[in-house]
Amino acid sequence: MSWFSMELFGIKFAPLNVPLERRLQTLAASCWFVILAFGNVYCTIITLYLLLFTRLRWLMVAYLMWIWIDRNTCNRGSRRSHWVRNWKWWHYFRDFFPLRLVKTVDLDPNRNYLFAVYPHGVLSSGAYGSFATDVTGFHANFPGITPYILTLHPHFMTPFLRELPLALGSCSASSESIDYLLGSPGTGRAACLIVGGASEALESKPGTYRIILKRRKGFIRLAIKHGAPLVPVFSFGETDIFDQMDNPEGSWLRWLQKRCQKITGVAPVVPIGRGWFQYSFGLCPRRSPVTTVVGKPLEVKKNPEPTKEEIDAVHQEFTKCLVALFEDNKHKYLKNAENISLEIF
């Protein structure tokens, strides 16, 4: 019997005979969203429950003490696990979209680099798939270089949840952490910073590329301080995997999102994706290819105390490099590329 998809009351349902492999891919992508969006809340509730209502409270107290003792690991290169970075889950996650990593030039493993990654999107799926796992071929493309994706420090202070980013080799997006990765003895490290951050997530809409760069110059200062080449990285398709509720500047929703971001550091995006068994709405990402392109490094002259003029000059040059990377590759990886431009704020 031939099973087919159907539309009912404006909802497009998935076919009943979807292969198990694709169901597992959808499950992997859904779990990733749940972890990113609600992991801190869930783990905090579990911690309070164990502390207040179970006989495991003393074990939980010991674990909290360990978290305090271990609090600087995220600023000291993390403790990656190659086993965790190669979980089968990540293979399903990669194949759901699918995710792809593309290099444009070779990188010298005898140097350290600062990868400036755009855009943030809602999930930063391209960045995480490429730099926090080993399933998109980073080490084959860039032998001798170890990527460290950088994220918000509170993720490393949440019980239980913190163990995942640490095992993935993720580090805090703090200046202390970046100083360690770029300036400590040794080479072959790539600090991967999603420069636009949570604020940029609020600008993510399908078919648009609105990035926050004009007022972001701290990463430029750190690159000059350590003489680390700046590598522009762009994930094409990142903004297509989720839509979100309309939130123009001046709307009540944007006001609420910014207030929440100011308090928590996290932008509460209201995503519109798809469901497990229908394609019209839900919290699961949409199946849409995401291709992360690693561009040519921008060389910077080392200066431990860079001046404002130096920072501004390198920032201007990096902006040109990022725009060139986008324009040179958009026709390869985006539909209707002629109608899409890079908007910089």
KEKE-3310 file (N, C-alpha, C; in steps of 0.2 Angstrom, whole numbers, plus 5000, padded with zeros to 4 digits):
npx = (5004:5002:5008:5004:5007:4996:4985:4976:4964:4972:4984:4999:5002:5014:5019:5014:5023:5036:5053:5062:5075:5074:5065:5072:5082:5074:5070:5083:5086:5076:5078:5090:5085:5077:5086:5095:5085:5078:5086:5093:5083:5076:5086:5089:5077:5077:5088:5084:5074:5081:5088:5079:5069:5073:5083:5095:5101:5113:5122:5120:5123:5137:5140:5137:5147:5158:5156:5158:5172:5176:5174:5182:5186:5180:5186:5198:5201:5192:5186:5187:5178:5181:5173:5160:5159:5157:5146:5132:5120:5124:5127:5114:5108:5116:5113:5099:5097:5103:5119:5134:5152:5163:5179:5189:5203:5219:5224:5237:5243:5252:5249:5237:5220:5206:5190:5177:5161:5146:5129:5121:5108:5094:5097:5111:5115:5124:5136:5138:5137:5148:5159:5158:5156:5162:5158:5156:5168:5179:5192:5198:5197:5205:5218:5227:5222:5212:5196:5187:5171:5163:5153:5139:5143:5135:5129:5139:5138:5126:5120:5122:5118:5129:5139:5138:5142:5155:5161:5160:5170:5167:5169:5169:5162:5170:5182:5193:5193:5195:5208:5215:5215:5220:5232:5240:5253:5258:5250:5239:5225:5208:5198:5181:5170:5153:5149:5138:5129:5116:5108:5107:5100:5087:5085:5084:5077:5068:5076:5083:5097:5103:5115:5124:5137:5143:5144:5152:5167:5175:5181:5190:5199:5205:5210:5220:5228:5234:5239:5233:5226:5211:5197:5185:5169:5155:5138:5128:5111:5107:5098:5086:5080:5071:5057:5050:5039:5032:5042:5045:5055:5050:5039:5028:5032:5046:5051:5049:5057:5070:5071:5071:5082:5092:5092:5094:5103:5100:5091:5074:5068:5054:5051:5046:5043:5043:5033:5034:5026:5019:5021:5019:5019:5028:5041:5052:5066:5066:5069:5082:5096:5111:5126:5142:5154:5172:5182:5196:5210:5212:5226:5233:5242:5252:5249:5249:5243:5232:5227:5213:5211:5219:5210:5198:5203:5206:5194:5186:5192:5190:5176:5175:5180:5171:5160:5164:5166:5153:5146:5154:5150:5136:5128:5131:5125:5113:5095:5087:5097:5101:5092:5095:5104:5117:5114:5121:5122)
npy = (4994:5011:5025:5041:5059:5071:5085:5093:5104:5115:5110:5101:5085:5072:5058:5041:5031:5035:5032:5023:5028:5042:5046:5045:5054:5066:5065:5067:5080:5087:5084:5091:5104:5105:5103:5115:5125:5123:5116:5122:5126:5113:5106:5113:5112:5098:5098:5105:5097:5085:5090:5094:5085:5071:5057:5058:5070:5074:5068:5076:5089:5087:5086:5099:5106:5101:5106:5120:5119:5115:5126:5134:5126:5128:5139:5135:5127:5117:5099:5089:5075:5063:5052:5056:5067:5060:5053:5043:5050:5062:5060:5057:5070:5078:5073:5076:5089:5092:5095:5103:5105:5116:5120:5134:5137:5130:5128:5133:5122:5126:5137:5148:5151:5163:5160:5169:5167:5167:5167:5169:5163:5153:5142:5140:5129:5125:5129:5122:5109:5108:5112:5108:5094:5079:5075:5081:5082:5090:5088:5081:5090:5101:5096:5094:5104:5110:5113:5124:5128:5142:5147:5154:5158:5154:5141:5132:5132:5126:5112:5095:5098:5105:5096:5091:5101:5103:5090:5091:5099:5112:5130:5144:5159:5170:5184:5179:5165:5165:5172:5162:5151:5157:5162:5154:5142:5132:5127:5126:5128:5133:5145:5147:5158:5164:5178:5187:5183:5181:5192:5193:5182:5186:5192:5183:5176:5166:5166:5179:5188:5195:5202:5206:5216:5229:5235:5226:5223:5218:5205:5208:5215:5205:5197:5204:5207:5194:5192:5183:5175:5181:5172:5172:5165:5157:5152:5146:5145:5144:5152:5148:5137:5139:5149:5163:5171:5186:5200:5215:5229:5240:5233:5224:5212:5211:5220:5213:5202:5208:5213:5201:5195:5205:5202:5188:5185:5177:5176:5175:5168:5165:5152:5145:5131:5114:5099:5083:5074:5082:5095:5109:5117:5119:5114:5108:5109:5114:5104:5108:5112:5116:5124:5126:5138:5140:5153:5163:5166:5182:5191:5198:5211:5208:5215:5218:5229:5235:5250:5261:5265:5255:5244:5248:5249:5235:5229:5235:5230:5216:5216:5218:5206:5197:5200:5198:5184:5180:5185:5178:5165:5163:5161:5147:5140:5145:5147:5157:5167:5179:5188:5190:5198:5203:5210:5222:5226)
npz = (5000:4996:5006:5009:5011:5019:5019:5032:5038:5036:5040:5037:5036:5040:5030:5034:5032:5035:5035:5048:5050:5047:5056:5068:5065:5066:5080:5086:5082:5088:5102:5103:5102:5113:5124:5122:5124:5135:5144:5155:5164:5166:5172:5184:5191:5193:5201:5213:5217:5220:5231:5241:5242:5242:5247:5242:5244:5251:5242:5232:5237:5238:5224:5220:5227:5220:5208:5211:5214:5202:5193:5185:5174:5162:5158:5155:5144:5144:5145:5134:5127:5116:5113:5117:5108:5096:5097:5091:5091:5086:5073:5068:5070:5062:5049:5048:5044:5030:5039:5034:5032:5025:5018:5013:5012:5017:5035:5045:5057:5067:5073:5082:5081:5079:5077:5069:5070:5060:5054:5071:5071:5077:5083:5081:5074:5063:5068:5080:5076:5067:5075:5088:5088:5080:5068:5056:5049:5053:5058:5047:5037:5043:5049:5064:5071:5084:5088:5098:5103:5109:5122:5133:5149:5161:5157:5161:5174:5178:5186:5180:5167:5163:5161:5148:5138:5142:5139:5126:5123:5123:5128:5140:5134:5138:5140:5148:5145:5131:5131:5137:5127:5116:5120:5129:5132:5117:5102:5088:5091:5089:5093:5093:5091:5092:5086:5085:5095:5108:5105:5091:5088:5089:5077:5067:5053:5041:5025:5027:5032:5044:5053:5068:5070:5069:5082:5089:5095:5104:5102:5091:5098:5106:5097:5091:5102:5105:5093:5084:5070:5062:5058:5046:5047:5040:5041:5030:5027:5040:5046:5040:5046:5057:5059:5067:5079:5074:5078:5077:5080:5093:5096:5108:5111:5107:5116:5128:5126:5125:5138:5145:5140:5145:5159:5160:5150:5140:5125:5123:5111:5101:5093:5077:5070:5065:5068:5075:5068:5058:5047:5049:5060:5076:5088:5083:5073:5055:5041:5032:5022:5030:5028:5033:5030:5031:5030:5023:5033:5042:5044:5058:5066:5081:5096:5113:5119:5111:5102:5100:5087:5080:5083:5077:5063:5060:5063:5052:5041:5044:5043:5029:5024:5029:5022:5009:5009:5011:4999:4989:4991:4992:4981:4979:4990:4994:4990:4978:4979:4973:4977:4990:5003:5014:5029:5040:5057)
capx = (5000:5006:5006:5006:5006:4990:4984:4969:4963:4978:4990:5002:5004:5019:5017:5014:5028:5043:5058:5065:5081:5072:5062:5078:5085:5070:5071:5089:5086:5071:5081:5095:5082:5075:5092:5097:5080:5075:5090:5094:5077:5075:5091:5088:5071:5079:5093:5080:5070:5085:5091:5074:5064:5075:5088:5101:5103:5120:5126:5119:5128:5144:5141:5137:5154:5162:5155:5162:5179:5178:5171:5186:5188:5177:5190:5205:5201:5187:5189:5183:5178:5180:5168:5154:5159:5156:5139:5128:5115:5126:5126:5107:5108:5119:5109:5093:5096:5109:5125:5140:5157:5167:5185:5192:5210:5222:5226:5243:5242:5257:5246:5231:5215:5200:5185:5172:5156:5140:5125:5119:5102:5090:5100:5118:5116:5130:5142:5139:5138:5155:5165:5157:5156:5167:5154:5156:5174:5183:5199:5200:5198:5210:5222:5232:5219:5207:5191:5183:5166:5162:5146:5138:5146:5130:5129:5144:5136:5120:5121:5120:5118:5136:5144:5138:5146:5162:5163:5160:5175:5165:5172:5165:5164:5173:5189:5198:5194:5199:5215:5219:5215:5225:5239:5243:5258:5255:5247:5234:5219:5204:5192:5175:5165:5147:5150:5132:5126:5109:5104:5106:5094:5080:5084:5084:5070:5070:5078:5086:5104:5104:5120:5126:5144:5146:5146:5155:5174:5180:5184:5195:5205:5208:5214:5226:5232:5238:5242:5229:5223:5204:5195:5177:5165:5147:5134:5123:5105:5106:5091:5080:5078:5066:5054:5048:5034:5034:5044:5048:5057:5045:5033:5028:5036:5053:5053:5049:5063:5076:5071:5073:5089:5096:5092:5097:5108:5097:5086:5069:5065:5047:5052:5040:5047:5038:5032:5036:5021:5017:5026:5016:5021:5031:5047:5057:5069:5064:5074:5085:5103:5116:5133:5146:5160:5177:5185:5203:5212:5214:5232:5233:5249:5251:5250:5246:5239:5230:5224:5206:5212:5220:5205:5194:5205:5205:5187:5184:5195:5187:5170:5175:5182:5165:5155:5166:5164:5146:5145:5157:5147:5129:5125:5132:5122:5106:5090:5086:5103:5101:5088:5097:5110:5120:5113:5125:5120)
capy = (5000:5017:5030:5048:5065:5074:5092:5094:5110:5119:5107:5096:5079:5068:5051:5036:5026:5038:5027:5024:5032:5049:5047:5046:5061:5071:5065:5070:5087:5089:5084:5096:5111:5105:5104:5122:5130:5122:5112:5125:5125:5106:5103:5117:5109:5092:5099:5107:5091:5080:5093:5095:5079:5064:5055:5059:5077:5074:5067:5082:5094:5085:5087:5106:5108:5099:5111:5126:5118:5114:5131:5137:5122:5131:5144:5132:5123:5112:5093:5086:5068:5061:5047:5060:5071:5055:5049:5041:5055:5068:5058:5058:5077:5080:5071:5079:5095:5090:5099:5102:5109:5117:5124:5137:5137:5126:5132:5131:5119:5129:5144:5148:5156:5165:5159:5173:5163:5170:5170:5165:5159:5152:5136:5139:5122:5124:5130:5117:5103:5108:5113:5104:5087:5077:5071:5085:5081:5096:5086:5079:5097:5105:5092:5097:5110:5108:5118:5125:5132:5146:5149:5158:5155:5151:5134:5128:5132:5122:5105:5090:5101:5108:5090:5090:5106:5102:5084:5092:5103:5119:5134:5150:5165:5176:5186:5175:5159:5166:5173:5155:5147:5160:5164:5149:5138:5127:5129:5122:5129:5137:5148:5148:5163:5166:5185:5190:5181:5180:5197:5191:5177:5189:5195:5177:5175:5163:5171:5185:5187:5201:5201:5211:5216:5235:5237:5221:5224:5215:5199:5211:5217:5199:5194:5209:5206:5188:5191:5177:5177:5181:5168:5173:5158:5159:5146:5147:5141:5144:5156:5145:5131:5141:5155:5165:5176:5193:5204:5221:5234:5244:5229:5222:5205:5213:5224:5208:5198:5212:5213:5195:5195:5209:5199:5181:5184:5173:5179:5170:5167:5161:5149:5142:5125:5109:5094:5076:5070:5086:5100:5116:5121:5115:5116:5104:5113:5112:5101:5113:5112:5121:5124:5131:5139:5143:5157:5164:5170:5189:5192:5204:5212:5207:5221:5217:5234:5239:5256:5261:5266:5249:5240:5250:5247:5228:5228:5237:5225:5210:5216:5217:5199:5193:5202:5195:5177:5179:5186:5173:5158:5163:5157:5140:5137:5148:5148:5164:5171:5186:5193:5190:5202:5203:5216:5222:5231)
capz = (5000:4996:5010:5007:5016:5017:5023:5035:5042:5035:5043:5032:5040:5037:5028:5039:5031:5035:5037:5055:5050:5047:5063:5073:5064:5069:5087:5088:5081:5093:5108:5103:5103:5120:5128:5122:5126:5142:5148:5162:5168:5169:5177:5190:5194:5196:5207:5219:5219:5224:5237:5245:5243:5242:5252:5239:5245:5252:5236:5227:5240:5236:5217:5220:5229:5215:5203:5213:5213:5195:5190:5180:5169:5156:5156:5154:5138:5145:5145:5129:5126:5109:5113:5117:5101:5091:5098:5085:5091:5082:5066:5066:5070:5056:5043:5048:5040:5034:5040:5030:5033:5019:5019:5007:5012:5023:5040:5048:5063:5071:5075:5085:5077:5082:5072:5071:5067:5059:5059:5076:5070:5083:5087:5079:5072:5059:5072:5085:5072:5064:5080:5095:5087:5076:5063:5049:5046:5054:5058:5041:5034:5046:5053:5069:5074:5089:5089:5105:5103:5115:5124:5139:5156:5165:5155:5164:5181:5179:5187:5175:5160:5162:5159:5140:5134:5144:5136:5119:5122:5123:5133:5141:5129:5142:5138:5151:5142:5125:5132:5138:5121:5111:5123:5133:5128:5113:5096:5085:5094:5086:5098:5089:5094:5088:5088:5086:5101:5109:5102:5084:5087:5088:5070:5063:5050:5034:5019:5028:5035:5048:5058:5073:5070:5070:5088:5092:5094:5109:5099:5088:5103:5109:5091:5091:5109:5104:5086:5082:5064:5062:5052:5045:5046:5039:5040:5025:5028:5047:5047:5037:5050:5061:5058:5074:5079:5072:5084:5075:5085:5096:5098:5115:5111:5106:5122:5133:5124:5127:5145:5148:5139:5149:5165:5160:5145:5135:5121:5123:5104:5101:5087:5073:5066:5063:5073:5074:5063:5054:5045:5049:5066:5082:5091:5080:5067:5048:5037:5027:5023:5033:5025:5036:5026:5034:5025:5023:5039:5041:5048:5062:5070:5088:5101:5119:5121:5105:5102:5097:5080:5077:5083:5072:5057:5059:5062:5046:5037:5045:5040:5022:5023:5030:5017:5003:5010:5010:4992:4985:4992:4993:4975:4979:4995:4995:4985:4977:4981:4970:4981:4997:5005:5021:5032:5046:5062)
cpx = (5004:5004:5008:5004:4999:4989:4976:4969:4969:4985:4993:5005:5009:5016:5018:5020:5035:5048:5061:5071:5079:5069:5067:5081:5081:5070:5077:5089:5081:5074:5086:5091:5080:5080:5094:5092:5078:5079:5092:5089:5075:5080:5091:5082:5073:5084:5089:5077:5075:5087:5085:5069:5066:5081:5095:5104:5110:5125:5126:5123:5135:5145:5141:5144:5159:5162:5158:5169:5181:5176:5175:5188:5185:5181:5197:5205:5196:5190:5185:5183:5176:5175:5161:5153:5157:5150:5135:5122:5117:5126:5119:5106:5110:5115:5102:5092:5098:5114:5131:5146:5162:5173:5187:5199:5212:5224:5232:5242:5247:5255:5239:5226:5209:5195:5179:5166:5149:5136:5123:5113:5098:5094:5108:5119:5122:5136:5143:5140:5145:5160:5164:5156:5161:5164:5153:5163:5179:5190:5202:5201:5204:5214:5227:5229:5213:5202:5188:5178:5164:5155:5145:5140:5141:5128:5133:5143:5130:5122:5118:5121:5126:5141:5144:5142:5154:5165:5163:5166:5173:5168:5168:5167:5166:5180:5194:5199:5197:5206:5219:5220:5220:5232:5243:5248:5255:5251:5242:5227:5215:5198:5187:5170:5159:5146:5143:5128:5118:5105:5103:5101:5088:5079:5084:5077:5072:5071:5081:5093:5105:5109:5122:5134:5147:5148:5150:5163:5178:5184:5190:5201:5208:5212:5221:5231:5236:5241:5239:5225:5215:5201:5187:5174:5158:5144:5128:5117:5103:5099:5085:5077:5072:5063:5053:5043:5036:5035:5048:5050:5051:5039:5034:5033:5044:5055:5053:5055:5069:5076:5073:5080:5094:5097:5095:5102:5106:5091:5080:5065:5059:5048:5046:5044:5042:5037:5035:5032:5018:5022:5024:5018:5024:5037:5053:5060:5066:5070:5076:5092:5106:5123:5137:5153:5166:5181:5193:5205:5214:5220:5231:5240:5248:5253:5246:5241:5236:5226:5217:5207:5214:5214:5200:5196:5204:5198:5184:5186:5192:5180:5170:5176:5175:5160:5157:5165:5157:5144:5148:5154:5140:5125:5126:5127:5115:5102:5089:5091:5103:5097:5090:5104:5111:5118:5117:5123:5125)
cpy = (5006:5022:5036:5053:5068:5081:5092:5100:5115:5116:5101:5091:5075:5061:5047:5032:5029:5033:5028:5029:5040:5051:5049:5052:5066:5071:5068:5077:5090:5089:5089:5103:5111:5106:5112:5126:5129:5118:5115:5125:5118:5104:5107:5114:5102:5093:5100:5101:5086:5083:5093:5089:5072:5063:5056:5067:5078:5073:5073:5088:5093:5087:5095:5109:5106:5104:5118:5125:5118:5120:5134:5132:5124:5136:5142:5127:5117:5105:5088:5078:5066:5056:5051:5064:5066:5051:5048:5047:5061:5066:5059:5066:5080:5079:5073:5085:5095:5096:5098:5107:5110:5122:5128:5137:5132:5131:5129:5128:5122:5135:5143:5153:5158:5165:5164:5170:5167:5166:5166:5160:5158:5146:5136:5132:5120:5124:5124:5110:5102:5108:5110:5097:5085:5073:5075:5085:5087:5093:5083:5085:5101:5101:5096:5103:5107:5114:5118:5130:5136:5148:5152:5154:5151:5143:5130:5128:5128:5115:5101:5093:5103:5102:5089:5095:5105:5096:5086:5097:5111:5123:5140:5155:5171:5177:5181:5168:5160:5168:5167:5152:5150:5161:5159:5145:5133:5130:5124:5122:5134:5139:5150:5152:5165:5173:5188:5189:5181:5186:5196:5186:5180:5192:5189:5175:5171:5168:5177:5183:5194:5200:5207:5211:5223:5237:5231:5221:5221:5209:5202:5212:5211:5196:5198:5207:5200:5187:5185:5179:5176:5177:5169:5166:5160:5152:5148:5142:5141:5147:5153:5139:5132:5148:5157:5170:5183:5197:5210:5225:5239:5239:5227:5216:5207:5216:5218:5204:5202:5212:5207:5193:5198:5205:5192:5180:5179:5176:5174:5171:5163:5158:5145:5137:5120:5104:5088:5073:5075:5092:5107:5120:5116:5117:5112:5109:5110:5108:5105:5113:5118:5120:5129:5132:5143:5147:5158:5168:5177:5190:5198:5205:5212:5214:5220:5223:5238:5245:5256:5261:5259:5244:5241:5248:5240:5226:5230:5232:5218:5210:5215:5210:5195:5194:5198:5187:5175:5179:5181:5166:5158:5160:5150:5137:5140:5148:5155:5169:5178:5191:5193:5194:5202:5210:5216:5228:5232)
cpz = (5000:5001:5008:5012:5014:5021:5025:5039:5042:5038:5039:5036:5036:5035:5034:5038:5031:5038:5044:5055:5051:5053:5068:5072:5067:5076:5089:5087:5086:5100:5109:5105:5111:5125:5128:5125:5133:5147:5155:5166:5171:5174:5184:5194:5197:5202:5213:5221:5223:5231:5243:5247:5243:5247:5248:5240:5247:5246:5231:5230:5238:5229:5216:5222:5224:5209:5204:5212:5206:5190:5184:5174:5162:5153:5154:5149:5139:5146:5140:5129:5119:5108:5113:5110:5095:5092:5092:5085:5086:5075:5064:5066:5064:5050:5043:5044:5033:5035:5036:5032:5027:5021:5013:5007:5018:5028:5043:5055:5069:5074:5079:5082:5081:5076:5074:5067:5066:5054:5065:5075:5077:5087:5086:5078:5068:5063:5077:5081:5069:5069:5086:5094:5081:5069:5056:5046:5047:5054:5052:5036:5036:5051:5058:5072:5078:5090:5096:5104:5109:5116:5131:5145:5160:5163:5159:5172:5183:5180:5182:5168:5158:5159:5151:5137:5136:5140:5128:5117:5121:5129:5134:5136:5133:5139:5142:5147:5135:5126:5133:5132:5116:5114:5127:5129:5123:5107:5093:5088:5090:5091:5093:5092:5089:5090:5090:5092:5102:5105:5094:5083:5086:5081:5065:5060:5043:5029:5020:5032:5038:5054:5062:5073:5071:5077:5092:5090:5099:5106:5094:5092:5105:5103:5091:5097:5108:5097:5083:5075:5065:5056:5052:5044:5045:5038:5036:5026:5036:5049:5044:5041:5055:5058:5066:5073:5078:5078:5081:5081:5087:5098:5105:5116:5111:5113:5128:5132:5126:5135:5148:5146:5143:5156:5165:5155:5139:5131:5120:5116:5105:5094:5084:5069:5064:5069:5071:5068:5058:5053:5046:5055:5071:5084:5088:5074:5060:5045:5031:5028:5026:5031:5029:5033:5030:5029:5026:5029:5037:5046:5052:5066:5077:5092:5107:5121:5115:5106:5099:5089:5077:5077:5078:5065:5055:5059:5055:5041:5037:5042:5032:5020:5024:5024:5010:5003:5009:5003:4988:4986:4992:4987:4975:4984:4997:4989:4984:4979:4979:4974:4989:4998:5012:5024:5039:5050:5067)
residu = (MET:SER:TRP:PHE:SER:MET:GLU:LEU:PHE:GLY:ILE:LYS:PHE:ALA:PRO:LEU:ASN:VAL:PRO:LEU:GLU:ARG:ARG:LEU:GLN:THR:LEU:ALA:ALA:SER:CYS:TRP:PHE:VAL:ILE:LEU:ALA:PHE:GLY:ASN:VAL:TYR:CYS:THR:ILE:ILE:THR:LEU:TYR:LEU:LEU:LEU:PHE:THR:ARG:LEU:ARG:TRP:LEU:MET:VAL:ALA:TYR:LEU:MET:TRP:ILE:TRP:ILE:ASP:ARG:ASN:THR:CYS:ASN:ARG:GLY:SER:ARG:ARG:SER:HIS:TRP:VAL:ARG:ASN:TRP:LYS:TRP:TRP:HIS:TYR:PHE:ARG:ASP:PHE:PHE:PRO:LEU:ARG:LEU:VAL:LYS:THR:VAL:ASP:LEU:ASP:PRO:ASN:ARG:ASN:TYR:LEU:PHE:ALA:VAL:TYR:PRO:HIS:GLY:VAL:LEU:SER:SER:GLY:ALA:TYR:GLY:SER:PHE:ALA:THR:ASP:VAL:THR:GLY:PHE:HIS:ALA:ASN:PHE:PRO:GLY:ILE:THR:PRO:TYR:ILE:LEU:THR:LEU:HIS:PRO:HIS:PHE:MET:THR:PRO:PHE:LEU:ARG:GLU:LEU:PRO:LEU:ALA:LEU:GLY:SER:CYS:SER:ALA:SER:SER:GLU:SER:ILE:ASP:TYR:LEU:LEU:GLY:SER:PRO:GLY:THR:GLY:ARG:ALA:ALA:CYS:LEU:ILE:VAL:GLY:GLY:ALA:SER:GLU:ALA:LEU:GLU:SER:LYS:PRO:GLY:THR:TYR:ARG:ILE:ILE:LEU:LYS:ARG:ARG:LYS:GLY:PHE:ILE:ARG:LEU:ALA:ILE:LYS:HIS:GLY:ALA:PRO:LEU:VAL:PRO:VAL:PHE:SER:PHE:GLY:GLU:THR:ASP:ILE:PHE:ASP:GLN:MET:ASP:ASN:PRO:GLU:GLY:SER:TRP:LEU:ARG:TRP:LEU:GLN:LYS:ARG:CYS:GLN:LYS:ILE:THR:GLY:VAL:ALA:PRO:VAL:VAL:PRO:ILE:GLY:ARG:GLY:TRP:PHE:GLN:TYR:SER:PHE:GLY:LEU:CYS:PRO:ARG:ARG:SER:PRO:VAL:THR:THR:VAL:VAL:GLY:LYS:PRO:LEU:GLU:VAL:LYS:LYS:ASN:PRO:GLU:PRO:THR:LYS:GLU:GLU:ILE:ASP:ALA:VAL:HIS:GLN:GLU:PHE:THR:LYS:CYS:LEU:VAL:ALA:LEU:PHE:GLU:ASP:ASN:LYS:HIS:LYS:TYR:LEU:LYS:ASN:ALA:GLU:ASN:ILE:SER:LEU:GLU:ILE:PHE)
# end
